[in-house]
Amino acid sequence: MKIPVEWLTQRCENAPVAEHRKLPATPALRIRMAWQKLKAQAGEGEEVWAFANPSNTWKKLGKQTGYAVVRGGKIIASTVVTNSFD
């Protein structure tokens, strides 16, 4: 799935911890590992950003969150870490 730039929420310098504290250990570890893998792909001048799709897309796509590598304002790689239709 191609992530629109409009979904980016904040730049992420550090691995996710606080945001996922309410999750059991295994899902939280999976999210942290996905972030670390994406961060390792980021090259010089690239940034890792968190994203979430807007609520008006949840009915069709479910609620999705994840991380994206951004270069020059464009998303070059991404990973979805949560996807729910709750």
C-alpha positions as CSV (number, residue, x, y, z in Angstrom):
1,M,0.0,0.0,0.0
2,K,1.3,3.4,-0.9
3,I,1.2,5.8,2.1
4,P,0.2,9.4,1.3
5,V,2.5,12.1,2.7
6,E,-0.6,13.6,4.4
7,W,-0.7,10.7,6.8
8,L,2.7,11.5,8.3
9,T,2.3,12.6,11.9
10,Q,5.7,13.1,13.5
11,R,9.4,12.6,12.9
12,C,10.8,9.6,15.0
13,E,14.4,9.7,16.1
14,N,14.1,7.0,18.7
15,A,12.5,3.6,18.7
16,P,8.9,3.5,19.8
17,V,8.3,2.8,23.5
18,A,5.8,5.1,25.2
19,E,3.2,4.9,22.4
20,H,3.0,1.2,22.6
21,R,3.2,0.6,26.4
22,K,-0.4,-0.6,26.6
23,L,0.4,-3.5,24.3
24,P,1.5,-7.0,25.4
25,A,5.2,-7.6,25.2
26,T,5.1,-9.6,21.9
27,P,3.2,-7.1,19.8
28,A,5.3,-4.2,21.3
29,L,8.5,-6.0,20.4
30,R,7.2,-6.7,16.8
31,I,6.5,-2.9,16.4
32,R,9.9,-2.0,17.8
33,M,11.7,-4.5,15.5
34,A,9.7,-3.2,12.4
35,W,10.9,0.4,13.3
36,Q,14.5,-0.7,13.8
37,K,14.5,-2.5,10.4
38,L,13.1,0.6,8.7
39,K,15.5,2.9,10.5
40,A,18.4,0.7,9.3
41,Q,17.2,1.3,5.7
42,A,17.3,5.1,6.1
43,G,20.3,6.6,4.4
44,E,22.0,10.0,4.7
45,G,19.5,12.8,4.6
46,E,16.5,10.5,5.1
47,E,14.2,10.6,8.1
48,V,11.9,8.1,9.8
49,W,8.3,9.4,10.4
50,A,5.3,7.9,12.1
51,F,2.1,7.8,10.2
52,A,-1.6,7.2,10.8
53,N,-4.4,7.2,8.4
54,P,-7.2,9.8,9.0
55,S,-10.4,8.6,10.6
56,N,-12.5,9.3,7.5
57,T,-10.6,6.3,5.9
58,W,-11.0,3.8,8.7
59,K,-14.3,2.3,7.4
60,K,-12.6,1.4,4.1
61,L,-9.0,0.7,5.2
62,G,-9.2,0.1,8.9
63,K,-7.1,2.1,11.3
64,Q,-3.5,1.9,10.2
65,T,-0.3,3.1,11.9
66,G,3.3,2.6,11.0
67,Y,6.5,4.2,10.0
68,A,7.9,5.6,6.8
69,V,11.3,6.6,5.4
70,V,11.1,10.1,4.0
71,R,13.6,11.7,1.6
72,G,13.1,15.2,0.2
73,G,9.5,15.2,1.4
74,K,8.7,12.0,-0.4
75,I,8.0,8.6,1.2
76,I,10.5,6.0,-0.2
77,A,9.7,3.1,2.1
78,S,7.1,2.3,4.7
79,T,5.8,-0.4,7.1
80,V,2.4,-0.8,8.7
81,V,2.6,-1.9,12.3
82,T,-1.0,-1.9,13.3
83,N,-4.1,-2.4,11.2
84,S,-7.5,-2.8,12.8
85,F,-11.1,-2.5,11.9
86,D,-12.2,-1.8,15.5
